[in-house]
Amino acid sequence: MRLDKYLKNSRIIKRRTVAKEACEQGRVEVNGRIAKPGLELKTGDEITITFGSNILKVRVLAMPESVRKEDADSMYEVIA
């Protein structure tokens, strides 16, 4: 699944266009490398997102194509 789509489906970022912009601005890293929005994710990848001065680090657990709001937090595990 594409990185920007995953961020939107997991509800880490509210809109896909915002997720795409964050990737293009270099605020999203996957496994320690700056990632482009079209990067294909795999289970176990670690995503680091910088929101201003806050940093969110998560591990990918699942990648379903569609997910209900209540189940979105089961797609990832917060590391730090």
C-alpha positions in Angstrom: 0.0 0.0 0.0 1.2 3.5 -0.8 2.5 5.5 2.2 0.1 8.5 1.7 -2.9 6.1 1.5 -1.7 4.2 4.6 -1.4 7.4 6.6 -4.9 8.4 5.6 -6.5 4.9 6.1 -4.9 4.5 9.5 -6.1 8.1 10.4 -2.7 9.2 11.5 -3.2 12.1 9.0 -6.7 13.2 8.2 -6.5 13.7 4.5 -4.5 12.0 1.7 -3.5 15.3 0.2 -2.1 16.4 3.5 -0.2 13.1 3.9 1.2 13.6 0.4 2.3 17.2 1.2 4.0 16.0 4.4 6.0 13.4 2.5 7.0 15.9 -0.2 8.2 18.3 2.5 10.5 15.6 4.0 8.6 15.3 7.3 7.9 11.6 6.9 10.6 8.9 7.2 10.3 5.1 6.7 13.0 2.9 8.3 15.2 6.0 8.8 15.0 7.3 5.3 13.0 10.3 4.0 10.0 8.8 2.1 8.1 9.8 -1.0 4.3 9.5 -1.0 4.3 6.6 -3.4 6.6 4.3 -1.4 5.1 0.8 -1.0 4.9 -0.1 2.7 5.4 -3.6 4.1 4.3 -5.0 7.5 6.9 -4.2 10.1 8.1 -0.9 8.6 8.7 2.0 11.0 7.3 5.4 10.1 8.5 8.6 11.8 6.4 11.7 11.3 7.3 15.2 12.4 4.4 17.4 13.4 6.1 20.8 14.2 8.1 20.0 17.3 6.3 16.7 18.0 7.6 13.4 16.6 5.4 10.3 16.2 7.0 7.0 15.6 4.8 4.0 14.6 5.3 0.4 13.4 3.0 -0.9 10.6 1.0 -4.0 11.8 -1.7 -4.4 9.1 -2.7 -2.8 5.8 -6.3 -3.5 5.0 -7.8 -1.6 2.0 -10.7 -0.3 3.9 -11.1 0.0 7.7 -13.7 1.3 10.1 -12.9 4.3 12.3 -13.0 2.1 15.4 -10.4 -0.3 14.0 -8.0 2.2 12.5 -5.7 2.2 15.6 -5.2 -1.6 15.1 -3.3 -0.9 11.9 -0.2 0.4 13.7 1.7 0.3 17.1 3.0 3.6 18.6 6.7 3.2 19.4 7.5 6.7 20.7 
